[in-house]
Amino acid sequence: MSAIEDLIGRMESLLVPLVETGDERRHFLATYLRTTRAVRAEIARGGFVDGPWTERWDVAFAELYLDALEAWDATGDAPGPWSVAFSAAEAERVPPLRHLLLGVNAHINLDLPQALIAVIPDEGFDDPVLVGRRAADHEHIDAILASRVGAEDRELRTQERPGDRTLLDHLLTPFNRAGSKRFLKEARGKVWRNARALSAARRDGPDRLAARIDELTALSRARVADLRAPGQVILRLARDGFGVLLADA
């Protein structure tokens, strides 16, 4: 069994109890599972520049989230933004769309730069040809995510209760779909800058890398906390953007 097949099996196993208990965290995991299946199909089709690398990266990326999910279940604690996202499932009613946005934001901002340095050696960041190949596959995954926005929005609507979406939410739905590509592009640029900063820190030793990850964790936590605050989250995304950026990145 391939690494991505093992990953999908792990996701499926973790999703079952969330669905059975009505845990609101199921919305992000179910969406992520469907997206991972779509990525698996595209790898099998040969749609990436480097399919084997994309699989390693996709698995490394997802495992950071799954490890955080299991840590929360075991201890009630998880890294930075994940604690904010997961605790939303235990507080006042938070609509499924908001749970999805919290999870996506935490995962991209905190986990994605770490996943990139896990599968790209430091010298790889000095090779523009290699970086170009990796960036092309990153952009292709973003295209898969963007292509699924409509289907995932319809799926979320089946999980919503009356009043979960305000009139403004309904009016902004076309913007949400069209804007997803812009948010992903903005976040992708910041992710690569953050990954380069983490790679540079890793060259200076484990203590420097740990300090920069702590900085990224704090920034990511603050961003998710802002998105969880009352008010129109889509307008805040339009105003402030999706990603975070390390100092001097």
N, C-alpha and C positions, 0 to 999 in steps of 0.2 A: 504494500500500500504506500502511495506517495505521501510526502509531507503535507500537501494541501488536503489530501483525503483524510489524513489523521486530524488535521485542524478542523475540518468540517464535522467530523465525528465528535470532536470535543465540543464544538459549538452546539451541535444538536443535543448532546447530553446535558449541557448546562441550561439550554433553553427549556427543556421539559418541565422541570420544577417551577420555573418562573411563570410559565403558562398555566400550570396546574393551580398555582396559588394566586394568580392574578397580579403578580409582581410587575409594577410599571416598568422595571428595567428590561422587560421582555421586548419592548418596542425597538430599542436600539439593537439588541442582540439579534432579533428576528430579521431586521433590515440588513444587518451586517452579514448574517448567514446567507441571505439571498444574494447579496452583492458578491460574497466570496464564491458562491456557486457560479456566478456569471464570470468572474475572473478565471476560475478553473476551466470553464468552457472555452474562454478566449486563449488561455495557455495551450489547451489541447488543439485548438484550431491553428496554432502557430501565429497568432496575431501580434505577438510582442517581438521586439528586436532580440531580446535574450530571455526566452521563456524560463529556463532553469533558474536564472538569477531572479527573475520576477517572482517565481514561486518561493524562493528562499526569503526574499524581502517581504512578500505578503504574509508568510508564516511568522517571521520575526516581528512584524508590525502587529498582527492580530494577537500574538501571545502576550504582548505587553498589556493589552486590554483584558484578556481572559485571566491573566495572573492577578490583575487589580480586582476583577470581579470576584475571584475565588478568595482573595485576601479579605475583601469586605465581608463576604459571607462568614469567613472564619474568625475574624477579629473585630469587625466593625470599623476598620481603617483601610485606607487605600491612598495611593500617591495623589497629592495635591488636588488637581481639578476633578479627579475621579471621586473623591470623597464628597465634593459638592454635587456632582451629577448623581451619584448613587443615593445620597441622602434626600434628594428631591422625591424619590419614590416612597419615602417614609414620612413626608410632611403633608402639607395641604395639597389639594388636588392640583396636579400639574398636567396639562394636556399632553397627549402622545407626541404631538409635533414638537413641543418644547423639550421633552425627554430626548427625542432624536437629535435635536440641535445641540443640547448639552453634551451628549455622548460624542457626536461628530467633532465638536470643537475641542473637547478634552483629548480625544484620540489623535487628531491631526496636530495640534499644537505641542502636546507633550511627548507623545509616543513616536510620531513619524520621524522627527530628526534623529531620535535614538535608534530607530530601526534602520535608517540609512547608514549610520556609522557602524552598525552591527554587520552590514553586508558590503560595505565599501571600505577597504583599508585606507589609512591616511594617505599613502602615496597615490591612491586612486583619485583623490580629490585634486591632485596636481596634474592629472592627465585629462586634458580637455576632450579628447576623443571618447574616453571611457565615460566621463561625466555626461557628455552629449547622449551616449547610448542609454545611460541610466535615466537621464532626464526625459528622454523620449518615451521610455516605458512608464515613467511616472505620469506623464501627460496622458498616455493612453488609458491608464487606470482611471484618471480623473474623467476622461471622456465616457468610460463605462458608468461611473457614478452619475454623471450628468444625464446620461441616456435613461437612467432608471428613476429619475426624479418623479415623473408622472405616475408610474406604476406604484412607487412607494407612497406617494401622496394619497393615491386611491386606497391603498392598503391601510394607511393610518386612519383614513376617514371611517373605515369599518370598525375601528377600535374607539372612536370618539363618542363622547356623550353630548347631549344637547347643551349648547352654550360654550363648548370647548373652543370654538372658533368665533371670534367677534366678526362683525360686519367688515371691519378693516382687514381682518385676516382673509376673509373671502375675496375682498377687492384686490388684495395683494398677492393672491395665489399665482396669477400669471407672472408677476414680478419674481416670486420665489423661484419659479422654475427657470425663468430666463436668467435670473440673478445667480443661480447656482454655479454657472460656468465662471462668472466673474469672481465669486467668492473663492472658488477652487483655484483659479489662476492667481489671485492675490495671496492666498495661503501657501500655494506651491512655491512662489518666489521666496517667501519668508522662511518656509521650512528648509529650503536649500541653504539659505544664508545661515540659519541656525545650525544646520548640520555641519557646515564648514567651520563654524565657531567651535562646535563640540569636537570636531576632528583636530583643530588647532590646539584645543585644551588638552586633548588626549596625548598629544605629542609632548606636552609639558608635564605629564604624569597623572596618576590616578586622583590625587587630591584636587588638582586644578579641574579635571573633568568633572568630579563630583560637585565642585562648587558651581560650575556652569550649569549642570543639570539641576541643582537646587534653585538657581536663578530662573531657569526655564520653567520649573515646577511652580514657582511663586507667580510668575507672569501668567501661566496657563490657568492657575487656580483663580486669579483675580478676573481673568476674562470670562471664565465659566460662571463665576459668581455674578458678574455684571449681566450675563445673559439670563440668569435665573431670577434676577430682580423683577418686581412687578413692572408692567408696561409692555409696549409693543416691541417685541424682540427683533422683528424684521427691520423696523426702522433703526434700531440701534446697530444692527449689522450693517445697514446701508451707510450709517454715519461713521462708525468706528472701524469697519472692516472685520474680517474674520480671524486673521492671524495675530500672533504676537512676535516680537523681535527682541533678541538678546542685545544688550548694549554692545556697540561697536561691531555688530554682526554684518 
